[in-house]
Amino acid sequence: MSKVIKRFTLDNDPGHWTAIVESEYGQRFYVSSCWTFDCGYETMAFLCDKTNHVLSWNEVLVRRYQTYDDMINGHDIIINEIENFLGTGGIHS
């Protein structure tokens, strides 16, 4: 069973939504949703370690959106997709 262990917005940027999702086996993903000047609204997911530091900035999942509201909805959808993925065992070493 996986769970969202941390969900927060950055104090200096209320338009940047983030979350940490962890499986029962310790696999963690950092999920980030924000507006970028080159791509617009997007959500990206990255593998992170037990201290929530991103291991690689090569995204494992990315989605782009037309509006801020779509991005916020997409953020939750991505978290659910990762939780479902981790619930099936996730990435095996």
trRosetta pair geometry for C-beta under 8 A, 3 or more apart (Angstrom, degrees):
i j d omega theta_ij theta_ji phi_ij phi_ji
1 24 5.5 70 53 -44 59 124
1 87 6.4 15 -120 -115 38 90
2 21 6.3 35 164 172 121 96
2 22 6.6 -178 -156 97 83 38
2 23 4.4 -47 -98 -105 97 60
2 24 6.7 -113 -80 -19 48 72
2 82 7.4 -128 136 127 158 76
2 83 4.6 -165 86 -142 122 67
2 86 3.7 74 -66 95 146 129
2 87 5.4 -103 6 -58 101 73
2 90 7.7 109 -74 -54 130 121
3 21 7.5 -172 98 -153 30 66
3 22 6.4 -16 63 64 72 80
3 83 7.4 58 -87 -125 18 111
4 7 5.6 19 160 -47 128 110
4 19 5.7 -40 -150 -175 113 122
4 20 7.3 122 -164 79 64 51
4 21 5.4 -42 -103 -102 63 75
4 79 6.1 14 -86 -172 122 127
4 83 7.2 -53 -47 -76 81 122
5 20 5.3 -49 64 97 92 102
5 21 7.2 144 11 -123 79 22
5 22 4.8 15 -14 13 129 118
5 28 7.8 -54 31 -122 130 107
6 19 6.5 165 94 -157 60 53
6 20 4.1 29 50 34 102 109
6 52 7.1 -21 45 -102 151 142
7 18 7.4 175 -151 98 47 53
7 19 4.3 -5 -107 -110 77 95
7 20 7.7 -136 -64 27 48 61
8 18 5.8 -17 69 69 73 94
8 19 7.5 147 19 -89 56 50
9 13 7.5 -133 170 93 89 62
9 14 5.4 42 151 -140 141 53
9 15 8.0 100 -158 20 120 11
9 16 6.3 129 -159 78 76 61
9 17 5.7 -40 -98 -103 86 55
9 18 7.0 141 -106 21 33 79
10 13 4.6 19 80 50 116 87
10 14 7.6 -133 70 -72 63 29
10 16 4.7 0 22 76 115 120
10 18 6.8 64 -40 0 87 122
13 16 4.1 39 111 5 117 116
13 34 7.2 18 143 -127 133 125
15 34 6.2 95 121 -138 84 76
15 35 6.2 -21 142 7 131 104
15 68 7.1 -71 -145 -136 107 119
16 32 7.0 -17 -173 -164 93 89
16 33 7.2 161 -158 83 46 54
16 34 4.2 1 -113 -92 79 118
17 32 7.5 149 84 -158 55 40
17 33 4.3 -7 60 58 101 106
17 34 7.1 -179 25 -63 62 68
17 71 7.8 154 25 137 125 100
17 72 6.7 114 -24 -116 157 70
17 75 5.0 -6 100 -130 140 162
18 30 6.9 -16 -165 -175 105 85
18 31 6.4 152 -157 84 52 61
18 32 5.2 -6 -105 -103 87 67
18 33 7.4 -166 -72 23 44 68
19 30 7.7 160 83 -157 44 44
19 31 4.5 -7 57 56 90 111
19 75 7.4 126 -3 173 121 102
19 79 5.6 -1 82 -99 157 125
20 28 5.9 -9 -173 -166 97 110
20 29 7.2 160 -155 80 50 47
20 30 5.9 -21 -101 -101 74 62
20 31 7.5 -170 -79 17 24 81
20 48 6.8 -78 -129 62 101 142
20 52 5.4 -63 -97 -119 145 109
21 28 6.9 154 79 -152 47 57
21 29 4.8 -9 56 55 98 97
21 31 6.4 47 -9 -18 109 118
21 79 5.9 170 -70 -147 133 79
21 82 4.8 105 86 112 161 132
21 83 6.1 -114 -160 -68 132 75
21 86 6.9 -167 142 -12 110 149
22 26 6.8 -25 -167 -141 104 27
22 27 6.8 157 -152 80 56 47
22 28 4.7 -17 -97 -96 82 83
22 29 7.9 -170 -73 21 42 64
22 86 7.8 145 145 -163 22 163
23 26 6.7 -35 71 33 81 24
23 27 4.4 23 24 46 118 95
23 28 7.8 -135 13 -65 71 44
23 86 3.8 -149 -84 -173 108 119
23 87 7.7 -159 -125 -61 99 38
23 90 5.2 -100 -50 -24 160 147
25 89 7.8 38 -6 -155 148 52
25 90 6.8 -154 51 43 127 130
26 50 6.7 -29 -166 -86 104 104
27 47 7.7 -64 -168 -136 85 94
27 86 6.1 -164 76 -124 121 110
27 90 4.7 -171 47 144 164 161
27 91 6.1 144 -126 42 145 92
28 47 7.2 100 83 -165 63 57
28 48 4.8 -66 109 72 110 85
28 49 6.9 27 53 130 128 5
28 50 6.8 151 -8 -89 142 41
28 52 6.9 -104 154 -99 149 57
29 45 4.9 4 178 -174 123 108
29 46 6.7 146 -159 71 70 35
29 47 6.3 -49 -103 -101 66 40
29 48 6.6 119 -139 14 15 91
29 60 7.1 -95 -126 51 116 134
29 82 5.3 -113 52 -158 155 146
29 86 8.0 -135 -4 -56 118 126
30 45 7.0 158 79 -154 46 55
30 46 4.9 -18 58 62 98 93
30 47 7.8 18 14 105 84 8
30 48 4.3 77 -28 -34 104 135
30 52 6.6 106 -85 -168 110 76
30 54 5.4 -80 30 -83 146 90
31 43 6.7 2 -176 -174 92 101
31 44 7.5 173 -150 89 50 41
31 45 4.9 -17 -100 -101 74 85
31 75 6.8 123 145 -159 120 79
31 78 5.8 155 -145 112 129 121
31 79 5.8 -120 18 -80 175 82
31 82 6.9 -134 -68 -5 126 154
32 43 7.0 167 88 -151 44 55
32 44 5.4 -12 61 59 93 86
32 45 7.7 169 19 -84 68 37
32 46 7.5 11 4 5 110 106
33 41 7.6 17 -177 -175 87 83
33 42 7.0 -155 -139 103 59 40
33 43 4.2 -17 -95 -98 91 85
33 44 7.9 166 -80 17 47 58
33 71 5.3 147 179 168 116 99
33 72 7.1 140 129 -92 151 39
33 74 6.9 151 -121 87 133 95
33 75 4.0 -73 -27 -88 156 112
33 78 7.7 164 -67 32 112 140
34 41 7.6 -144 119 -137 25 57
34 42 7.1 -16 62 59 55 71
34 71 7.8 148 -48 175 5 145
35 40 6.4 -47 -146 -177 79 39
35 41 5.2 -34 -97 -86 75 63
35 42 7.8 117 -113 15 30 70
35 68 7.3 -40 -59 -95 116 86
35 71 7.5 -92 -66 -61 73 171
36 39 4.8 28 72 43 116 89
36 40 6.8 -13 57 32 68 15
36 42 6.2 -24 12 25 112 117
39 42 5.1 9 115 -34 126 138
39 64 5.7 -112 167 -113 106 125
40 64 6.2 79 71 -167 103 107
40 65 7.2 -140 122 70 109 55
40 66 7.6 -10 150 -120 146 29
41 64 6.7 121 85 -165 61 63
41 65 4.2 -54 100 67 117 96
41 66 7.1 -27 43 61 123 10
41 67 6.7 -18 10 94 160 13
41 68 6.2 -159 -99 -89 142 42
41 70 6.7 112 106 76 147 97
41 71 3.9 -111 178 -64 122 130
42 62 6.3 -5 -176 -169 117 92
42 63 6.5 165 -154 87 68 47
42 64 4.6 -29 -98 -102 91 68
42 65 6.8 178 -84 13 38 79
42 71 7.1 -28 -2 -122 10 111
43 61 7.8 -20 117 118 90 96
43 62 7.1 167 88 -149 54 46
43 63 5.0 2 53 54 97 95
43 65 7.6 50 -9 -17 92 114
43 71 6.5 158 -45 -157 95 78
43 74 5.1 -161 -6 123 137 108
43 75 5.3 -176 -104 -91 134 61
43 78 4.9 -159 135 -18 141 155
44 59 4.4 -85 -163 -118 107 135
44 61 6.9 157 -156 87 45 61
44 62 4.8 -3 -105 -104 80 84
45 59 6.3 97 60 -163 48 88
45 60 5.3 -61 98 63 94 91
45 61 4.1 18 36 50 114 104
45 62 7.6 -146 20 -65 69 50
45 78 6.2 -170 -47 169 119 122
45 82 6.2 179 -135 -76 157 134
46 54 4.7 8 121 -138 140 111
46 55 7.3 -178 157 41 97 69
46 56 6.7 -157 -163 78 103 59
46 57 6.4 -29 -120 -122 143 37
46 58 7.6 125 -126 70 94 40
46 59 5.8 -75 -76 -112 78 57
46 60 6.4 141 -112 5 30 91
47 54 7.3 103 81 -156 49 64
47 55 4.8 -37 102 40 98 119
47 56 6.2 29 52 35 103 90
47 60 6.2 82 -36 -30 83 134
47 91 7.9 -32 -101 23 127 157
48 52 5.4 18 149 -155 141 37
48 53 5.9 162 -159 78 96 28
48 54 5.0 -56 -96 -94 91 42
48 55 6.0 179 -115 -14 29 82
49 52 7.2 -75 71 -7 61 14
49 53 5.3 -5 38 56 105 84
49 55 5.8 111 -42 -66 86 98
54 57 6.1 63 136 -77 138 65
59 62 4.8 66 121 -53 153 104
61 78 6.3 155 123 -150 135 110
61 81 7.4 163 -152 99 160 131
61 82 7.3 -136 16 -73 156 100
63 74 5.4 -147 103 -176 136 131
63 77 8.0 -21 36 84 170 117
63 78 6.3 -149 14 -73 129 118
65 70 3.8 178 -168 107 126 114
65 71 4.5 -162 50 -67 148 71
65 74 5.4 -146 -63 -9 132 150
66 70 5.7 60 49 23 72 156
67 70 4.5 101 58 5 81 103
67 71 7.0 -138 100 -7 47 85
68 71 5.5 -55 -153 33 33 115
68 72 6.6 33 152 -19 67 102
69 72 5.7 -50 -148 34 35 110
69 73 6.4 31 154 -12 66 105
70 73 5.8 -58 -149 43 32 109
70 74 5.8 35 152 -23 66 112
71 74 5.4 -56 -142 40 29 115
71 75 6.4 43 153 -33 63 97
72 75 5.6 -41 -152 18 31 117
72 76 7.4 24 153 -9 58 99
73 76 6.2 -60 -162 38 36 106
73 77 6.4 35 146 -20 68 109
74 77 5.3 -54 -144 38 38 115
74 78 6.2 41 156 -22 70 102
75 78 6.0 -54 -151 34 26 109
75 79 6.6 27 150 -17 61 105
76 79 5.5 -51 -148 35 35 114
76 80 6.4 36 153 -18 66 104
77 80 5.7 -55 -151 37 32 111
77 81 6.3 33 150 -21 65 105
78 81 5.5 -52 -147 35 33 113
78 82 6.4 32 154 -17 66 103
79 82 5.9 -56 -150 37 31 109
79 83 6.3 32 152 -19 65 106
80 83 5.5 -53 -145 37 32 113
80 84 6.3 33 155 -18 65 104
81 84 5.8 -54 -149 37 31 111
81 85 6.3 33 151 -20 64 106
82 85 5.4 -53 -146 37 33 114
82 86 6.1 30 156 -16 67 106
83 86 5.9 -55 -143 40 29 107
83 87 6.2 36 153 -26 62 107
84 87 5.5 -53 -148 32 30 117
84 88 7.0 24 154 -16 61 102
85 88 6.1 -64 -161 34 32 105
85 90 6.0 79 134 -101 83 65
86 89 7.7 -149 -169 63 35 12
86 90 4.4 15 -120 -66 59 113
89 92 6.5 -4 150 -60 110 100
